[in-house]
Amino acid sequence: MIIYKDHSSDHYYYSISTDKNVYGKVIYDVTGKEVWQNSENVEKKGIIIQHLESSIYYMAIFLEDSIVSTPFAVY
């Protein structure tokens, strides 16, 4: 999974390369608190529309048999 910032719009995007079904996605802050989740119409690519304060976060993608997680910085 990759997460990147589009500097022309200041939006953050994610993309995951997998053949497996995606069942949900969650963003956690550095304390482990859930700050956003989505389990409806989950795509393998998309925009993170939740407004997040400057910090480090972790995005977890729930697949049919595993969870993929990666950190990202909002600045």
Backbone as a chain_set.jsonl record, in Angstrom:
{"seq": "MIIYKDHSSDHYYYSISTDKNVYGKVIYDVTGKEVWQNSENVEKKGIIIQHLESSIYYMAIFLEDSIVSTPFAVY", "coords": {"N": [[0.851, -1.165, 0.0], [0.483, 2.22, -0.765], [0.658, 5.607, 0.286], [0.137, 8.91, -0.525], [0.762, 12.442, -0.944], [-0.876, 14.882, -2.822], [0.549, 17.616, -3.903], [-0.447, 19.787, -5.283], [-3.089, 19.985, -4.596], [-3.22, 19.431, -1.917], [-4.428, 17.133, -0.993], [-4.629, 13.768, 0.27], [-3.857, 10.571, -0.977], [-4.515, 7.066, -1.437], [-3.368, 3.795, -2.387], [-3.655, 0.384, -3.083], [-2.213, -2.618, -4.071], [-3.568, -5.497, -4.894], [-5.086, -8.711, -5.358], [-7.06, -9.526, -3.766], [-10.226, -9.212, -2.016], [-11.282, -6.113, -0.6], [-12.339, -5.167, 2.549], [-12.614, -3.122, 4.365], [-11.403, -0.002, 5.76], [-9.294, 1.754, 7.987], [-8.186, 4.546, 9.896], [-5.723, 5.259, 12.226], [-4.506, 7.164, 15.025], [-1.286, 8.111, 16.495], [-1.503, 7.149, 19.062], [-3.042, 4.97, 18.86], [-5.722, 5.349, 18.721], [-8.774, 5.16, 17.01], [-9.474, 7.203, 14.306], [-10.893, 7.469, 12.008], [-13.037, 5.545, 9.904], [-14.103, 3.235, 7.352], [-16.325, 1.074, 5.855], [-17.907, 0.682, 3.741], [-18.443, 0.532, 0.261], [-15.684, 0.217, -0.4], [-12.739, 0.945, -2.004], [-9.823, 0.022, -3.964], [-8.184, 2.073, -4.533], [-8.046, 5.521, -3.724], [-9.153, 8.646, -2.23], [-8.205, 10.185, 0.791], [-10.502, 11.535, 2.641], [-11.039, 12.538, 5.095], [-10.458, 15.19, 7.334], [-7.383, 15.708, 8.76], [-5.319, 16.521, 11.496], [-1.952, 17.861, 11.615], [0.302, 15.298, 11.956], [1.473, 11.943, 12.715], [0.024, 9.096, 11.282], [-1.666, 5.91, 10.995], [-2.732, 3.815, 8.465], [-4.962, 1.238, 8.015], [-5.827, -1.477, 6.011], [-8.337, -3.765, 5.494], [-8.294, -6.944, 4.368], [-9.54, -9.958, 2.731], [-8.246, -12.064, 4.064], [-6.265, -10.99, 5.63], [-4.552, -8.142, 7.132], [-3.372, -5.056, 6.056], [-1.111, -2.555, 6.85], [0.102, 0.798, 7.037], [2.261, 3.519, 7.922], [1.757, 7.112, 7.758], [2.488, 10.569, 7.173], [0.92, 13.597, 8.01], [1.087, 16.849, 6.981]], "CA": [[0.0, 0.0, 0.0], [1.176, 3.502, -0.742], [-0.13, 6.797, 0.603], [0.923, 10.048, -1.0], [0.11, 13.746, -0.937], [-0.88, 15.664, -4.055], [0.913, 18.958, -3.445], [-1.239, 20.817, -5.959], [-4.405, 20.093, -3.964], [-3.064, 19.092, -0.496], [-5.181, 15.928, -0.658], [-3.86, 12.534, 0.421], [-4.424, 9.453, -1.727], [-3.966, 5.747, -1.125], [-3.504, 2.775, -3.421], [-3.169, -0.925, -2.671], [-2.154, -3.554, -5.191], [-3.908, -6.834, -4.424], [-6.202, -9.38, -6.028], [-8.022, -9.896, -2.723], [-11.29, -8.26, -1.722], [-11.041, -5.171, 0.485], [-13.568, -5.097, 3.332], [-12.691, -1.925, 5.189], [-10.176, 0.744, 6.0], [-9.325, 2.505, 9.238], [-7.025, 5.376, 10.182], [-5.436, 5.379, 13.654], [-3.456, 8.118, 15.365], [-0.107, 7.463, 17.078], [-1.863, 6.508, 20.332], [-3.858, 3.803, 18.55], [-7.134, 5.734, 18.689], [-9.38, 5.185, 15.677], [-9.936, 8.55, 13.971], [-11.761, 7.384, 10.833], [-13.194, 4.191, 9.357], [-15.057, 3.078, 6.26], [-16.5, -0.321, 5.444], [-18.866, 0.667, 2.638], [-17.894, 0.946, -1.035], [-14.237, 0.341, -0.236], [-12.001, 0.799, -3.254], [-8.391, -0.242, -3.821], [-7.546, 3.38, -4.701], [-8.978, 6.568, -3.346], [-8.709, 9.844, -1.538], [-8.508, 10.23, 2.224], [-11.274, 12.773, 2.699], [-11.107, 12.99, 6.477], [-9.485, 16.227, 7.693], [-6.511, 15.235, 9.828], [-4.325, 17.479, 11.98], [-0.567, 17.472, 11.349], [0.745, 14.235, 12.86], [1.707, 10.646, 12.094], [-1.15, 8.23, 11.348], [-1.532, 4.575, 10.411], [-3.914, 3.384, 7.728], [-5.08, -0.214, 7.926], [-6.759, -1.981, 5.007], [-8.755, -5.112, 5.864], [-8.485, -7.826, 3.222], [-10.311, -11.155, 3.071], [-7.526, -12.972, 4.962], [-5.152, -10.307, 6.289], [-4.635, -6.691, 7.31], [-2.177, -4.347, 5.609], [-1.066, -1.263, 7.524], [1.283, 1.612, 6.748], [2.212, 4.855, 8.513], [1.909, 8.26, 6.868], [2.564, 11.854, 7.868], [0.105, 14.711, 7.527], [1.828, 18.086, 7.274]], "C": [[0.898, 1.229, 0.0], [0.177, 4.604, -0.41], [0.728, 7.988, 0.203], [0.072, 11.313, -1.005], [0.231, 14.38, -2.316], [-0.639, 17.119, -3.647], [0.128, 20.066, -4.139], [-2.603, 21.007, -5.305], [-4.365, 19.874, -2.456], [-3.957, 17.933, -0.059], [-4.23, 14.744, -0.534], [-4.605, 11.403, -0.281], [-3.784, 8.153, -1.272], [-4.192, 4.821, -2.31], [-2.932, 1.477, -2.874], [-3.258, -1.859, -3.87], [-2.378, -4.962, -4.656], [-5.039, -7.398, -5.273], [-7.31, -9.733, -5.043], [-9.074, -8.812, -2.543], [-10.898, -7.385, -0.544], [-12.36, -4.961, 1.214], [-13.687, -3.854, 4.199], [-11.355, -1.239, 5.284], [-10.377, 1.613, 7.227], [-8.062, 3.346, 9.318], [-6.931, 5.519, 11.697], [-4.415, 6.486, 13.867], [-2.315, 7.382, 16.061], [-0.396, 6.802, 18.421], [-2.686, 5.241, 20.11], [-5.348, 4.088, 18.521], [-7.624, 5.768, 17.243], [-9.918, 6.582, 15.408], [-10.849, 8.566, 12.747], [-11.857, 5.938, 10.389], [-14.239, 4.201, 8.264], [-15.126, 1.604, 5.899], [-17.53, -0.446, 4.328], [-18.199, 1.199, 1.371], [-16.382, 1.171, -0.98], [-13.549, 0.025, -1.557], [-10.533, 0.514, -2.961], [-7.554, 1.016, -4.043], [-8.541, 4.423, -4.244], [-8.316, 7.729, -2.654], [-9.084, 9.706, -0.066], [-9.19, 11.566, 2.453], [-11.383, 13.332, 4.109], [-10.058, 14.071, 6.72], [-8.693, 15.738, 8.894], [-5.527, 16.336, 10.203], [-2.929, 16.979, 11.634], [-0.102, 16.477, 12.409], [1.13, 13.018, 12.032], [0.455, 9.8, 12.307], [-0.801, 6.875, 10.749], [-2.833, 4.246, 9.705], [-3.87, 1.873, 7.613], [-6.148, -0.555, 6.904], [-7.056, -3.434, 5.363], [-9.083, -5.911, 4.606], [-9.219, -9.08, 3.674], [-9.587, -12.084, 4.035], [-6.351, -12.316, 5.678], [-5.459, -8.82, 6.443], [-3.305, -6.102, 6.865], [-2.222, -2.963, 6.243], [0.208, -0.526, 7.145], [1.15, 2.972, 7.43], [2.28, 5.932, 7.432], [1.867, 9.538, 7.695], [1.645, 12.863, 7.2], [0.83, 15.983, 7.954], [1.273, 19.241, 6.483]], "O": [[1.928, 1.271, 0.672], [-0.995, 4.535, -0.78], [1.906, 8.062, 0.553], [-1.157, 11.263, -1.062], [1.313, 14.41, -2.903], [-1.532, 17.771, -3.106], [0.052, 21.179, -3.619], [-3.211, 22.068, -5.441], [-5.365, 20.104, -1.777], [-4.214, 17.773, 1.134], [-3.166, 14.718, -1.152], [-5.827, 11.295, -0.187], [-2.653, 8.14, -0.785], [-5.088, 5.036, -3.127], [-1.856, 1.466, -2.276], [-4.259, -1.879, -4.587], [-1.489, -5.55, -4.041], [-5.845, -6.655, -5.833], [-8.38, -10.189, -5.446], [-8.848, -7.647, -2.871], [-10.26, -7.851, 0.399], [-13.373, -4.623, 0.601], [-14.766, -3.567, 4.717], [-10.315, -1.801, 4.942], [-11.463, 2.135, 7.478], [-6.996, 2.925, 8.868], [-7.908, 5.85, 12.368], [-3.563, 6.728, 13.013], [-2.366, 6.16, 16.204], [0.392, 5.973, 18.876], [-2.991, 4.522, 21.061], [-6.153, 3.178, 18.32], [-6.969, 6.332, 16.367], [-10.725, 7.097, 16.182], [-11.507, 9.571, 12.48], [-10.886, 5.187, 10.481], [-15.136, 5.044, 8.24], [-14.1, 0.966, 5.664], [-17.973, -1.548, 4.006], [-17.478, 2.196, 1.41], [-15.874, 2.187, -1.454], [-13.759, -1.036, -2.145], [-10.058, 0.738, -1.848], [-6.353, 1.022, -3.772], [-9.751, 4.228, -4.365], [-7.094, 7.789, -2.51], [-10.143, 9.178, 0.274], [-8.537, 12.609, 2.461], [-11.779, 14.483, 4.292], [-8.895, 13.896, 6.355], [-9.268, 15.393, 9.927], [-4.97, 17.003, 9.331], [-2.746, 15.787, 11.385], [-0.113, 16.773, 13.603], [1.114, 13.06, 10.802], [-0.11, 9.793, 13.4], [0.223, 6.717, 10.086], [-3.912, 4.383, 10.281], [-2.875, 1.297, 7.173], [-7.243, 0.007, 6.925], [-6.139, -4.241, 5.516], [-10.024, -5.595, 3.878], [-9.491, -9.249, 4.863], [-10.242, -12.83, 4.764], [-5.526, -13.011, 6.272], [-6.472, -8.315, 5.959], [-2.241, -6.588, 7.249], [-3.244, -2.278, 6.182], [1.259, -1.137, 6.954], [0.051, 3.52, 7.509], [2.791, 5.699, 6.337], [1.282, 9.575, 8.777], [1.602, 12.965, 5.974], [1.145, 16.171, 9.13], [1.768, 20.362, 6.598]]}, "num_chains": 1, "name": "protein.A"}
